[in-house]
Each structure stands twice: as C-alpha cells, then as structure tokens.
Amino acid sequence: MAITRIRATFGCGISQLQGLSKDLFRYQASTVTTKPLLIALIFAMVGCSSAPKMPAQPREQTKAQETEPQVDSSGPLPLGFWQDRIVEAAKAEWVYFGQQIVVIDGDEESIPHVGIWEDDDDSHSDRINQYWRAVGKPRLSGYDCKQPWSAAFISWIMQAAGVPNDLFPPSRAHRSYLNRFVASADDPYAALIPRTIYQYKPKPGDLICAIRGKIKPPEVLEELQDLLYSWRMHCDIVVETNGQTVHTIGGNVRNSVSKTILTLSPDGYVQFTRARPWVLIVENRLE
C-alpha cells in the first residue's frame, strides 16, 4: 500500500495519521491481509469521482455574514430561530466540502466517504480564508494546513447564522469562548451553558467538544473550570440526533468540513472514546 500523504486526526498540524491517502492507492496482488479500516477507505476513495456536485463558490467577502448560506425560513422551524440557522449553515458548508463522513463507534473510527480537503483547490482554500477572517486572521487560508481552523469555522458559522458577538464571541481557540461560558454557567439567563457528557444529552444546535490529548472527562462542571485553561480543544455542531446516534459537523476534521456520526450509550449519552475524547457539551438555549 503506497502512501502519498500523511494527514492528522483534526488537521495536518496536530498529529500524524499513518495509513490514510487520498491521492493514490495501489493494490499489490501479493498482499493477502488488509485492515478492515483501509478496505473501507479504499472503496470510499474510489467512489470520490461520484461525489455530490459542489455548490458554486460564493464571491470572496471580508465578512462572514456577507457569504452566509441561504436558509429557507418559509416553513415552520422545529428549533429556535438561531438554532435552526446554525444547523442549516453547518450543513451547507458540509455539502460544499463534498459531504465527508467520519463514523465513530466506541474506539473504532472509519471514513466511509471522503470529501474535499482544505488544500485541494483554490476555491476551498479561499473558503477557509473566510472562516479565518471571522476571527481576525485574513492572511490564512486552507493552504496553511498546519494552522488548526476548527474554532474559526465555529465562529464563522455563528456569525453566518446571525448570532450576536456578545452571545458568542469569535475566537481562533475553542477554550476562549468555552471559558466564558463556564464562568457564566450559573447565570439563569445564559444562552449557552456548558455541561459534562454525563449530565446532558445533546440536541441539534448544541456544541460538542473533545480534547486533543488523553485525560479523563470531568464528571461535574466545577472540574471543567480548572482544566479548560490548559486543554487544547476541538468542537463540532450537533445537527441531528435520534437517541441512538448523534450527527455533528465540524471544521478541520480529517482536513475538511466533516460530518461525524457517533454511537451514543444505551441511555442516550455521549460516550468518552479514545477515537475522539469528548468531554463536554454546550447546551444551546438561543431561540
């Protein structure tokens, strides 16, 4: 198996991921054993040529709101207004990046469909530049793949959905806004409330966050306050849940805007796994 790219779990600048190649897979006839994950990836890569057609690239703008996805508000909204717009904005970006899917079941992870990567072409690199502009870094793009852009993606989505900056402060690091939410967790009027994965079941519009490292998830919120200052974080947006699985969308996940499908515990809670060590959920009370 020839490898032409070494990529990272959350982006090329975080940790090397051995064995994943998008550009070229050569099958050697003498090979008699192949890992199941790589088999699934090979078929996924072969199927890339039939990936859904991308929407047209919008004009480059200096503000996220100027390039926000078109949200259909003609019908009844099952969520609050802002919650619905957040979910729809995240879905639109996922479609634009080729609908990459990551499946996490316990400690097993697979990628049944590979989408478009951050540095595959100018248009998608420029799209990531839009995310960076939302957090005041206009010189970065998808070609700066050693720069983790997941927090910039979340910030852009919030701006595109129309969430005021005083409710969700744009940040190039997840812990910046998470620390603010934790500090105001006792405010009965707070719109975004951090919860541990043992306390709360996710719903669409929430944020679900993992650490970039090895640590036992806290069981109570008070433990988060001391740990967030040193954690390196990654957050996704919850877009769908049915009690058995939860679907999330995040940026800089396997070098793209990816949908991750998680298997929940039998009672509907997010599970801590080595594949993606989830530790907290931000309950979205925006209406």
Backbone torsions as a table, in degrees:
resi	resn	phi	psi	omega
1	MET	NA	116.3	-177.5
2	ALA	-88.4	136.9	-179.2
3	ILE	-113.0	124.0	178.8
4	THR	-109.6	-10.5	175.7
5	ARG	-139.3	142.7	170.0
6	ILE	-115.6	117.5	-175.0
7	ARG	-114.6	169.6	-176.6
8	ALA	-107.3	162.9	-178.0
9	THR	-61.7	-47.3	-179.9
10	PHE	-111.7	5.5	-177.0
11	GLY	152.2	161.0	-170.6
12	CYS	-70.3	-13.1	-178.3
13	GLY	-99.4	7.4	-174.7
14	ILE	-100.9	-65.6	178.9
15	SER	-150.4	140.4	-175.5
16	GLN	-70.0	136.3	177.5
17	LEU	-111.4	108.5	-178.2
18	GLN	-80.2	142.1	169.5
19	GLY	94.2	0.4	178.8
20	LEU	-108.4	125.3	178.4
21	SER	-136.2	133.7	179.1
22	LYS	-100.2	-30.7	-170.7
23	ASP	-81.4	-35.9	-172.1
24	LEU	-153.6	127.7	170.6
25	PHE	-126.6	123.0	175.4
26	ARG	-112.2	125.5	-179.4
27	TYR	-94.2	122.4	178.8
28	GLN	-90.9	128.2	-175.1
29	ALA	-63.1	-25.2	-177.8
30	SER	-80.1	-9.3	-178.3
31	THR	-73.2	130.6	-177.2
32	VAL	-117.0	-11.3	177.3
33	THR	-129.4	136.4	179.1
34	THR	-142.0	135.8	178.7
35	LYS	-65.2	140.5	179.7
36	PRO	-55.7	-38.0	180.0
37	LEU	-61.1	-42.8	-178.7
38	LEU	-69.5	-32.0	175.8
39	ILE	-61.0	-46.6	-180.0
40	ALA	-62.5	-37.9	-178.8
41	LEU	-68.6	-38.3	-179.8
42	ILE	-60.7	-47.7	178.7
43	PHE	-64.0	-35.0	178.6
44	ALA	-64.9	-41.9	-178.7
45	MET	-66.3	-40.0	179.3
46	VAL	-60.1	-35.6	-177.8
47	GLY	-78.1	-2.2	-176.4
48	CYS	-62.3	-28.6	-177.6
49	SER	-65.3	-19.3	179.0
50	SER	-106.1	20.7	179.9
51	ALA	-61.8	154.4	-178.4
52	PRO	-56.9	145.4	179.9
53	LYS	-64.0	134.5	-177.6
54	MET	-76.4	147.1	171.4
55	PRO	-70.4	158.6	-179.9
56	ALA	-62.6	141.5	178.5
57	GLN	-69.9	125.2	178.1
58	PRO	-69.9	160.6	177.4
59	ARG	-62.2	144.5	177.9
60	GLU	-66.4	130.9	179.3
61	GLN	-127.4	166.3	179.6
62	THR	-94.3	-9.4	-179.7
63	LYS	-126.6	141.9	-178.0
64	ALA	-62.9	-37.2	-176.7
65	GLN	-62.6	-26.3	-177.2
66	GLU	-76.0	-14.7	179.1
67	THR	-120.0	22.0	-176.7
68	GLU	-65.6	148.1	177.6
69	PRO	-63.5	152.5	175.8
70	GLN	-78.5	117.7	-178.0
71	VAL	-104.4	125.2	180.0
72	ASP	-78.0	110.2	-179.7
73	SER	-109.8	19.2	-176.6
74	SER	-75.7	-27.7	-178.5
75	GLY	-100.9	175.9	178.3
76	PRO	-66.7	141.0	-178.5
77	LEU	-96.1	124.5	179.9
78	PRO	-72.9	-20.1	179.4
79	LEU	-114.0	178.1	170.7
80	GLY	-61.9	160.4	-174.8
81	PHE	-55.5	-52.3	-178.9
82	TRP	-69.3	-38.1	177.8
83	GLN	-57.9	-45.2	-179.5
84	ASP	-62.8	-43.0	-179.4
85	ARG	-67.0	-36.3	177.2
86	ILE	-62.1	-47.2	-179.1
87	VAL	-63.3	-45.7	-178.0
88	GLU	-67.2	-36.7	177.7
89	ALA	-64.7	-41.6	178.7
90	ALA	-64.3	-42.4	179.0
91	LYS	-62.8	-39.5	-179.5
92	ALA	-63.5	-40.3	178.2
93	GLU	-68.0	-37.4	177.8
94	TRP	-62.0	-43.2	177.8
95	VAL	-62.8	-42.6	-178.3
96	TYR	-62.1	-32.4	179.9
97	PHE	-91.9	19.0	169.9
98	GLY	87.8	10.9	171.8
99	GLN	61.5	46.5	176.7
100	GLN	-66.6	139.9	-177.9
101	ILE	-124.4	132.3	173.5
102	VAL	-119.3	130.1	-179.8
103	VAL	-113.3	126.1	176.8
104	ILE	-119.4	118.7	178.6
105	ASP	-127.4	101.5	-172.6
106	GLY	65.5	-127.8	178.4
107	ASP	-95.1	7.8	179.2
108	GLU	-97.9	139.0	178.8
109	GLU	-133.0	139.7	176.2
110	SER	-142.0	163.1	178.2
111	ILE	-127.4	86.0	-176.6
112	PRO	-69.5	-20.6	176.4
113	HIS	-140.6	125.1	179.6
114	VAL	-97.9	131.4	-179.4
115	GLY	-99.7	-144.8	-178.0
116	ILE	-100.1	132.2	-175.8
117	TRP	-90.7	163.4	-173.7
118	GLU	-55.4	-33.1	-175.8
119	ASP	-116.3	23.7	-179.8
120	ASP	-70.8	-34.4	-179.3
121	ASP	-157.8	170.8	-176.4
122	ASP	-64.3	-39.4	-174.3
123	SER	-64.9	-39.9	-179.6
124	HIS	-78.9	-32.1	172.1
125	SER	-62.3	-41.8	178.2
126	ASP	-65.8	-32.5	177.9
127	ARG	-63.8	-39.5	177.4
128	ILE	-68.8	-29.7	172.1
129	ASN	-58.1	-36.2	176.6
130	GLN	-62.1	-40.3	178.2
131	TYR	-62.6	-43.8	-179.7
132	TRP	-64.3	-34.5	178.8
133	ARG	-62.7	-30.0	179.7
134	ALA	-65.3	-20.2	-179.9
135	VAL	-117.7	21.7	172.8
136	GLY	76.8	27.7	178.7
137	LYS	-125.1	69.0	-172.2
138	PRO	-70.9	-10.4	-177.1
139	ARG	-91.4	-7.0	-179.1
140	LEU	-93.2	151.7	179.1
141	SER	-147.2	-172.1	178.8
142	GLY	-66.8	-19.4	177.3
143	TYR	-74.9	-15.3	174.1
144	ASP	-88.7	61.0	-168.6
145	CYS	-73.6	-6.9	174.0
146	LYS	-83.6	-4.2	177.7
147	GLN	-97.7	111.1	179.6
148	PRO	-61.7	126.8	-173.4
149	TRP	-117.0	17.0	-178.0
150	SER	-67.3	-37.4	178.5
151	ALA	-70.2	-36.9	176.2
152	ALA	-63.3	-38.7	177.4
153	PHE	-61.4	-48.5	179.5
154	ILE	-60.1	-43.6	-179.8
155	SER	-62.2	-41.7	179.2
156	TRP	-64.4	-42.1	179.4
157	ILE	-60.1	-43.6	-179.9
158	MET	-62.7	-41.9	177.6
159	GLN	-67.3	-42.0	179.5
160	ALA	-62.9	-32.4	178.8
161	ALA	-79.3	-9.0	178.2
162	GLY	90.1	13.6	179.1
163	VAL	-72.5	125.0	-179.1
164	PRO	-61.1	147.4	-178.5
165	ASN	-64.2	-25.6	179.4
166	ASP	-73.7	-17.8	175.0
167	LEU	-91.3	-38.3	175.9
168	PHE	-132.5	99.6	-178.2
169	PRO	-73.6	124.6	178.0
170	PRO	-59.3	142.0	-177.9
171	SER	-155.2	145.0	175.8
172	ARG	-86.3	-2.1	177.3
173	ALA	-133.2	130.1	-176.7
174	HIS	-60.2	-36.5	-174.4
175	ARG	-65.3	-21.6	179.9
176	SER	-64.1	-49.9	179.2
177	TYR	-78.1	-29.4	178.7
178	LEU	-65.9	-39.1	177.1
179	ASN	-61.5	-37.7	178.2
180	ARG	-66.0	-42.5	-179.9
181	PHE	-65.4	-40.0	179.0
182	VAL	-64.5	-40.2	-178.9
183	ALA	-63.2	-28.6	-178.8
184	SER	-107.8	20.8	-175.3
185	ALA	-63.2	-25.7	-179.2
186	ASP	-87.2	-3.2	178.8
187	ASP	-74.3	116.5	-177.8
188	PRO	-65.5	-15.7	-179.0
189	TYR	-102.0	4.0	-179.6
190	ALA	-63.1	140.7	-177.5
191	ALA	-89.5	-22.5	-176.6
192	LEU	-130.8	112.2	-171.6
193	ILE	-116.2	121.4	177.2
194	PRO	-74.2	140.2	178.3
195	ARG	-134.2	151.2	170.9
196	THR	-78.0	161.3	-178.2
197	ILE	-69.2	-13.4	179.5
198	TYR	-90.5	-12.0	-173.8
199	GLN	-101.1	-18.6	-163.9
200	TYR	-149.6	140.5	176.8
201	LYS	-98.5	131.8	-173.5
202	PRO	-70.3	151.6	174.8
203	LYS	-136.4	161.2	-178.9
204	PRO	-56.2	137.6	-177.7
205	GLY	98.6	-18.4	177.1
206	ASP	-73.4	165.3	169.1
207	LEU	-105.0	141.4	174.6
208	ILE	-123.2	129.6	-168.2
209	CYS	-125.3	142.2	179.4
210	ALA	-123.7	161.5	175.7
211	ILE	-97.1	156.0	174.2
212	ARG	-101.7	71.9	-178.2
213	GLY	168.1	-169.1	-177.9
214	LYS	-114.3	114.9	179.3
215	ILE	-159.2	145.0	177.7
216	LYS	-72.1	131.5	-178.7
217	PRO	-66.2	140.9	179.1
218	PRO	-68.2	147.8	179.6
219	GLU	-93.0	-22.1	179.1
220	VAL	-130.4	155.2	-174.4
221	LEU	-61.7	-34.3	-177.6
222	GLU	-58.0	-30.9	178.9
223	GLU	-69.3	-26.0	-180.0
224	LEU	-66.6	-35.9	-173.9
225	GLN	-59.7	-36.0	-179.0
226	ASP	-82.9	-21.3	-172.3
227	LEU	-96.9	-28.0	-173.6
228	LEU	-64.1	-27.6	-177.8
229	TYR	-66.4	-25.4	-177.6
230	SER	-108.1	-12.8	-178.1
231	TRP	-74.3	145.7	165.6
232	ARG	-102.0	124.4	-165.3
233	MET	-115.3	163.9	169.1
234	HIS	-142.1	135.4	179.1
235	CYS	-128.7	144.3	172.7
236	ASP	-116.5	167.7	174.0
237	ILE	-104.1	128.2	176.9
238	VAL	-74.4	127.2	-179.1
239	VAL	-116.9	-15.3	-178.4
240	GLU	-164.1	144.7	173.2
241	THR	-153.0	146.6	179.7
242	ASN	-130.2	13.1	-179.9
243	GLY	92.1	-23.0	177.8
244	GLN	-108.8	-35.0	175.3
245	THR	-133.9	160.2	173.0
246	VAL	-130.8	137.5	178.9
247	HIS	-106.8	131.1	179.1
248	THR	-127.8	156.4	176.4
249	ILE	-128.2	131.7	179.1
250	GLY	-145.6	159.9	176.2
251	GLY	-95.2	157.5	-179.3
252	ASN	61.6	30.9	174.7
253	VAL	-104.0	113.2	-173.8
254	ARG	52.8	42.6	172.8
255	ASN	67.5	23.4	-177.9
256	SER	-154.9	179.9	164.8
257	VAL	-87.7	110.6	-170.3
258	SER	-119.3	149.6	168.0
259	LYS	-96.3	126.8	177.3
260	THR	-108.1	131.2	179.1
261	ILE	-108.5	119.7	-177.6
262	LEU	-110.6	140.1	171.4
263	THR	-87.1	124.6	-179.7
264	LEU	-83.1	167.7	174.4
265	SER	-68.9	165.0	-179.4
266	PRO	-56.2	-26.9	178.9
267	ASP	-97.9	12.1	169.8
268	GLY	91.4	14.2	179.7
269	TYR	-99.2	154.3	175.0
270	VAL	-67.7	139.5	-178.5
271	GLN	-102.6	139.5	173.8
272	PHE	-76.4	124.8	-178.9
273	THR	-134.1	158.6	176.1
274	ARG	-72.5	-30.8	-179.7
275	ALA	-61.9	-39.3	175.7
276	ARG	-150.4	100.9	-172.7
277	PRO	-77.2	81.6	178.4
278	TRP	-68.1	138.3	-177.8
279	VAL	-130.8	-22.9	-179.3
280	LEU	-153.8	161.1	176.5
281	ILE	-127.6	138.4	174.3
282	VAL	-101.7	109.2	178.4
283	GLU	-69.4	127.2	-178.6
284	ASN	-96.7	108.6	178.6
285	ARG	-100.9	9.3	177.8
286	LEU	-62.5	138.0	179.1
287	GLU	-113.7	NA	NA
